[in-house]
Amino acid sequence: MSGLPAALHAVLERVGQGLDAMELRDKAGTISGHYRRRGTSQGVVRTEADALAYAVTRMPATYAAIAMALDELLARAPDYAPGNMIDVGCGPGTAFLAAAERFKIGHARLVDHNSAFLELSSRLAATEPSTAVEHVRCELRGWEPVEPADLIICGYSLTELEDAAAAQLVTRLWRRTRGALLIAEPGRPADYRRLLVWRRLLVAEGATILAPCPHALDCPLPAEDWCHFSVRLERRKAHRAAKGAALGYEDEKVSYLIAARPDIGAPAKARVLRRPVQSKVRVQVALCGAAGLVNSSVPSRDKARHSIAKRLDWGDATEFLPDTSAGPIAAAEAAD
């Protein structure tokens, strides 16, 4: 189960000391509703207390999703070692903090239009004292990095831009990317369809799609389906209280894309698109591979392949070669 690193959690708790619990819960509810309506942070995060309410309620989930994508980047490019990065639409610095847990980041530029977020991000960045952190306040629409970076991350930030502005920003960011560009967005159909547009732009620009796709062809999923994944994260006491939640965990749905320069890593042979369905006699695995979509049925009598298949989970990259005789994934089977 994923969660914020202990040091980051401690800093977040320390920053939040003295904030009224009822006020935090009310602010958290307002912020969640605003984001569900696709509002921008400027419309609802105006003060330090607002930014903290966001960090307590949403940061654990966005951190877990971005961390999952970064772990996939590491798996696909184990020798990749970015020395600097840009966190685009940084909010409280979520993507930077997730990246700094995995790479030796010497310099990070955190960019956002929201001064309350930038103030909180500067305090949370104290958990990574070995990184020189620069904060830049500006509107993302029309913005372009002056200096290139080894790693650029857009974590849940492009959703605040209209279609044309987001596509233009993706192109500009890619042209300033020396290594890898990671985009993570909410795992909703509309966000995924926009991600497909950016994917086509990046392929046209010469990018290698490292993940989640095992190929650079057009997405083979039917129009009514969308590619997304789920990460389970721990809810600590303050998180549960702010959300009024009883469960000690939540599941965050995310769609993501990792584009890289051709000399950095290689995609997996296949990706598991759904949770495999296991019975006493077989495992059904929905895969996306170089040949398209396959619903692989692995009988228990095929001991070697069955042993691999029963350990696979939703989102896993795999070298597992499917039995294509099971046929393509039907639309009804592909629906989540």
VEXLUMTI-292565 format. One record per residue (C-alpha): x, y, z. Coordinates in steps of 0.05 Angstrom, whole numbers, plus 5000, padded with zeros to 4 digits. Layout:
BEGIN
XYZ ...
This chain:
BEGIN
500050005000 502750684981 503251305025 507051935037 514251835063 514751895139 518952535136 514052875089 508052655131 511352935194 512653605161 505553635135 502853495205 507354015236 505254545186 497954375200 498254425275 493154915302 488554865242 481454735266 479154035247 472054255227 474954825184 479654335151 473953855135 469554415107 475254675064 476853975040 469653865018 469454524981 476054384946 474053684925 467453924896 470854494859 475954024826 470453524807 467254104768 474154204734 475354864768 482355154775 486255194840 486155954838 478655934847 478755544912 485855534940 487156244963 490256195032 495355775069 489655405103 486555245035 493154975009 494054555071 486954275065 488654064994 495253755016 491953355072 486153095029 488853044958 496453034962 496852314988 492952054927 496552474874 503252304906 501651554903 499551604830 505651994808 510151534850 507150924815 508651234747 515751424768 516950704791 514750484721 519750974691 525250664734 523149964712 523250154638 529650564643 533850304701 540050694681 536351354676 538951854728 536152564720 540153104755 534953644749 527453704738 521454164729 514954044767 509754384722 503554614760 506954384823 501454504874 504654334941 510654034905 507853334899 511553104836 518153394859 517653044926 515952384893 521752454844 526752654898 525052004935 527451614874 532952034841 538652474862 535653134839 540753694845 536254254822 528654294816 524354844788 517254854817 512355244773 505255454792 500656044785 498155974856 502156344910 498955944967 501255294936 508255564924 508855784996 506755105022 511254744972 517255134997 515954885068 514854165047 521054175003 525054225068 524653465070 529553455012 535253915036 540253644984 536253944926 536654674906 529354854896 527255454855 519955694857 516956044796 510156374798 506956434729 500956224688 502155574651 498255804590 503556054542 509355894589 515655554565 521855344605 527955764591 532755204607 531954464587 531153934641 532753194647 525853044676 519353444669 513053234705 505953494696 502253194754 494753324752 496054024724 494154004651 486953864670 486454604688 487954824617 483254814557 484754324501 488754774455 492955094510 494554414541 496754114474 501254704459 504354664528 505853924521 509454064455 513554624486 515354194547 517553614504 522254064465 525454254531 525953534555 532853214553 530552554583 523352394601 516752754604 511552454652 504252674649 499252424701 491852604699 485552364733 483351684709 476951934676 474751814604 475152554585 482152634613 484452004578 481852244511 485952884519 491952444538 491252084471 491752754435 498252914471 500852214458 499952314383 503452984386 509352684424 510052094376 510052584318 515652964354 519852324356 518552124428 519051404451 512851204491 515850834550 509450704589 504150494597 503750324523 507949754495 507850094426 507350774392 501350584348 494450884356 491050644419 487250004402 481950074456 474750164432 471950864436 467650724496 473550474537 479450844568 486350634594 487150784668 490150464729 489050444804 493650534862 491650384934 494150864987 494050905062 489551415097 492651665160 488651965217 488552685192 486952455122 480952045146 478552605190 478853135135 474952685088 470152425140 472251725119 472051075158 476550645114 484050645126 485450665051 482950944985 483950764912 486351304865 484851224791 490051534744 491751564670 498951704654 503951754598 511551714598 515151984536 522651934531 528452084485 530151474442 536451294481 532851234547 529850554562 524750134524 517449964533 515049294561 512448754514 505548794544 501349144597 495748854639 489549284627 484848994679 485048584742 486047864719 480147394732 482246744766 478346094772 480345384792 481945204720 484645834687 486846564692 483947084643 488747654630 486948274589 493348524555 495549074509 501548864467 505149034403 499848644364 493948984398 489048764451 488748044473 484647684525 489347124543 486446504576 491746104613 489545414636 492245134701 495044524664 500045004630 503945044695 509545514674 505146034642 499645954694 504746094750 506446754716 499346944699 496546854769 501647344797 499847904748 495748494770 492349094738 497549564709 503349084710 508449094654 510148394633 514447994585 509047464589 507247254519 499747134512 496146564478 492846964422 487946414408 483646704464 482047274416 481548034422 478448384482 471148514470 468349194489 464148884546 470248524573 474649144568 469849594607 472249724678 
